[in-house]
Amino acid sequence: MHDDADWLPTRRSLLSRLRAWDDRESWNAFYEAYGRLLFRYAVKAGLNASEAEDVVQDTIVSVAKELPEFRYDPERGSFKGWLHQIVRRRVVDHLRRRPRERPQEILDVPGLQEADSRDDWESLWNAEWAQHLTTRAIERVKTQVSARQFQIFSLAVLQDQPGAVVCRTLGVNPAMVYLARHRVGRLFRREVDRLRREEER
C-alpha cells in the first residue's frame, strides 16, 4: 500500500516510474488511483461491467505503450486530457466491436454522433473526474481525522442528514456535529483543491 504523501502529490514522478514495465508497485498505485474512474466512465458510456473491466485493462496497457512519448507540458495539454483520450478510444473500440445487428445501440451512446461528440464525451469525463477527485479527497481526509469525526462528517455532509438525525443515530451532541462539519469539511475542501492542482495539469 502506498502512502498518499509518497505518490499522489508526485504524480509526475509516478508516471516516470511507470515507464518501467516491471515496476509492479507503481502500476498497482496507478490502478488504485484511476481504475475506478476508468470503470465508471466506461459504464456510463454504455458498456456493461465485463466490457468496462476490459476497457480498464486495455487503457492501462495503452498508457504503458504511450508513456515513452508522453511529456508533461501544461502548454500542450493536461494529464487529465491525455488519459481521457486514451480511455475514450478504448471505449469506442469496444462499442464498434459489438454485433452489427445492434447499430442503434451504438448510435445512441453519447459521443458517437459526430456533430456533438466532443462535448458529450467531455461532459461525461468531467463528471466522472469530479467524482474521482471527491473519492480521493475522502480517502485522504480519513487519514487525518478520528474515525468518529469522519463518521459524523459522512452522515451530516456526505449523506446530507439533518443534525438531529446525526445526533440521534450516533449518540453525539450538536456541538460535535458542528465541529465535524466545519473541521473535516475544511480539510475535505483543501484536499479537493490540492488534488485538482496536482491532477488536472
C-alpha positions as CSV (number, residue, x, y, z in Angstrom):
1,M,0.0,0.0,0.0
2,H,1.3,3.4,-0.9
3,D,1.4,6.3,1.4
4,D,-0.6,9.2,-0.1
5,A,2.2,11.6,0.8
6,D,4.6,9.5,-1.3
7,W,2.8,9.1,-4.7
8,L,-0.3,11.1,-5.0
9,P,1.3,14.5,-4.7
10,T,4.1,13.4,-7.0
11,R,2.1,12.2,-10.0
12,R,4.8,13.2,-12.4
13,S,7.4,11.0,-10.6
14,L,4.8,8.2,-10.6
15,L,4.4,8.5,-14.4
16,S,8.2,8.5,-14.7
17,R,8.4,5.3,-12.7
18,L,5.7,3.7,-14.8
19,R,8.0,3.8,-17.8
20,A,9.5,0.7,-16.3
21,W,7.1,-2.1,-17.3
22,D,8.3,-4.3,-14.4
23,D,7.6,-1.7,-11.6
24,R,4.6,-3.6,-10.3
25,E,4.3,-1.4,-7.2
26,S,3.9,1.7,-9.2
27,W,1.4,0.1,-11.6
28,N,-0.6,-1.1,-8.7
29,A,-0.6,2.5,-7.4
30,F,-1.8,3.8,-10.8
31,Y,-4.6,1.2,-10.8
32,E,-5.7,2.1,-7.3
33,A,-5.8,5.8,-8.2
34,Y,-7.5,5.6,-11.6
35,G,-9.1,2.2,-12.0
36,R,-12.5,3.1,-10.5
37,L,-12.6,6.3,-12.6
38,L,-11.9,4.4,-15.8
39,F,-14.5,1.7,-15.0
40,R,-17.3,4.2,-14.1
41,Y,-16.6,6.2,-17.3
42,A,-16.8,3.1,-19.5
43,V,-20.1,2.0,-17.9
44,K,-21.6,5.5,-18.2
45,A,-20.6,5.5,-21.9
46,G,-22.8,2.4,-22.5
47,L,-20.6,-0.6,-21.7
48,N,-21.6,-3.5,-19.4
49,A,-19.5,-4.4,-16.4
50,S,-17.4,-7.0,-18.2
51,E,-16.7,-4.7,-21.1
52,A,-15.8,-1.9,-18.7
53,E,-13.3,-4.2,-16.9
54,D,-11.7,-4.9,-20.3
55,V,-11.5,-1.2,-21.0
56,V,-9.7,-0.6,-17.7
57,Q,-7.1,-3.2,-18.6
58,D,-6.8,-2.0,-22.2
59,T,-6.4,1.6,-21.1
60,I,-3.6,0.6,-18.7
61,V,-1.8,-1.3,-21.4
62,S,-2.2,1.7,-23.7
63,V,-0.9,4.0,-21.0
64,A,2.2,1.8,-20.7
65,K,2.7,1.9,-24.5
66,E,2.2,5.7,-24.8
67,L,4.2,6.7,-21.7
68,P,7.5,6.9,-23.6
69,E,6.0,9.6,-25.8
70,F,4.2,11.4,-23.1
71,R,5.9,14.6,-21.8
72,Y,4.4,16.7,-19.1
73,D,3.8,20.1,-20.7
74,P,0.8,22.1,-19.4
75,E,1.0,24.3,-22.5
76,R,0.3,21.3,-24.8
77,G,-2.3,19.6,-22.7
78,S,-3.1,18.1,-19.3
79,F,-2.6,14.6,-17.8
80,K,-6.4,14.6,-17.4
81,G,-6.9,15.3,-21.1
82,W,-4.3,12.7,-22.1
83,L,-5.8,10.0,-20.0
84,H,-9.3,10.8,-21.4
85,Q,-8.1,10.5,-25.0
86,I,-6.8,7.0,-24.2
87,V,-9.8,5.7,-22.4
88,R,-12.2,7.2,-24.9
89,R,-10.5,5.4,-27.8
90,R,-10.7,2.1,-25.9
91,V,-14.5,2.6,-25.1
92,V,-15.2,3.4,-28.8
93,D,-13.2,0.3,-29.8
94,H,-15.5,-1.9,-27.7
95,L,-18.6,-0.3,-28.9
96,R,-17.7,-0.8,-32.5
97,R,-16.9,-4.4,-31.9
98,R,-20.5,-5.1,-30.9
99,P,-22.7,-7.1,-33.3
100,R,-23.8,-5.2,-36.3
101,E,-27.5,-6.2,-35.7
102,R,-27.5,-3.6,-32.9
103,P,-26.4,-0.4,-34.7
104,Q,-28.9,1.9,-33.0
105,E,-27.5,0.9,-29.6
106,I,-24.2,2.3,-30.7
107,L,-25.6,5.4,-32.3
108,D,-27.5,6.2,-29.1
109,V,-24.3,6.3,-27.0
110,P,-23.3,9.9,-26.0
111,G,-20.4,11.0,-28.1
112,L,-20.6,8.7,-31.1
113,Q,-22.7,11.1,-33.1
114,E,-20.1,13.2,-34.9
115,A,-21.8,16.6,-34.6
116,D,-21.6,16.8,-30.8
117,S,-19.3,14.0,-29.9
118,R,-16.6,16.2,-28.3
119,D,-18.9,18.0,-25.9
120,D,-20.8,14.8,-24.9
121,W,-17.6,12.8,-24.2
122,E,-16.0,15.8,-22.3
123,S,-19.1,16.3,-20.2
124,L,-19.2,12.6,-19.2
125,W,-15.5,12.6,-18.4
126,N,-15.6,15.8,-16.4
127,A,-18.5,14.5,-14.3
128,E,-16.6,11.2,-13.6
129,W,-13.4,13.1,-12.9
130,A,-15.1,15.3,-10.3
131,Q,-16.3,12.1,-8.6
132,H,-12.8,10.8,-8.8
133,L,-11.4,13.8,-7.0
134,T,-14.1,13.6,-4.4
135,T,-13.3,10.0,-3.7
136,R,-9.6,10.6,-3.5
137,A,-10.1,13.6,-1.2
138,I,-12.3,11.5,1.1
139,E,-9.6,8.8,1.3
140,R,-7.0,11.4,2.3
141,V,-9.3,13.1,4.9
142,K,-9.9,9.7,6.6
143,T,-6.2,9.5,7.5
144,Q,-6.2,13.0,9.1
145,V,-9.2,12.8,11.5
146,S,-10.5,10.3,14.0
147,A,-12.9,7.6,12.9
148,R,-15.7,9.2,15.0
149,Q,-15.2,12.7,13.4
150,F,-15.3,11.2,9.9
151,Q,-18.4,9.2,10.8
152,I,-20.2,12.4,11.9
153,F,-19.0,14.2,8.8
154,S,-20.0,11.4,6.5
155,L,-23.6,11.3,7.9
156,A,-24.0,15.0,8.2
157,V,-22.3,16.2,5.0
158,L,-21.8,13.4,2.5
159,Q,-25.2,11.8,3.2
160,D,-26.8,15.2,4.0
161,Q,-28.6,14.1,7.1
162,P,-30.1,16.8,9.5
163,G,-28.2,17.5,12.6
164,A,-30.9,16.0,14.8
165,V,-30.7,12.7,12.9
166,V,-26.9,12.6,13.2
167,C,-27.1,13.2,17.0
168,R,-29.7,10.6,17.5
169,T,-28.1,8.0,15.2
170,L,-24.5,8.4,16.5
171,G,-25.3,9.4,20.1
172,V,-23.4,12.7,19.8
173,N,-24.3,16.3,20.8
174,P,-24.9,19.2,18.4
175,A,-21.5,20.8,19.2
176,M,-19.7,17.6,18.0
177,V,-21.7,17.7,14.7
178,Y,-20.9,21.4,14.2
179,L,-17.2,20.8,14.8
180,A,-17.1,17.8,12.5
181,R,-18.9,19.7,9.7
182,H,-16.5,22.6,9.9
183,R,-13.2,21.0,10.7
184,V,-13.5,17.9,8.5
185,G,-15.3,20.0,5.8
186,R,-12.3,22.4,5.7
187,L,-9.9,19.5,5.3
188,F,-12.1,18.0,2.6
189,R,-12.2,21.2,0.6
190,R,-8.5,21.6,0.9
191,E,-7.8,18.1,-0.4
192,V,-10.1,18.6,-3.3
193,D,-8.3,21.8,-4.3
194,R,-5.0,20.1,-3.8
195,L,-5.9,17.2,-6.0
196,R,-7.3,19.4,-8.7
197,R,-4.0,21.3,-8.8
198,E,-2.0,18.1,-8.9
199,E,-4.1,16.0,-11.3
200,E,-5.7,18.4,-13.8
201,R,-2.4,19.9,-15.0
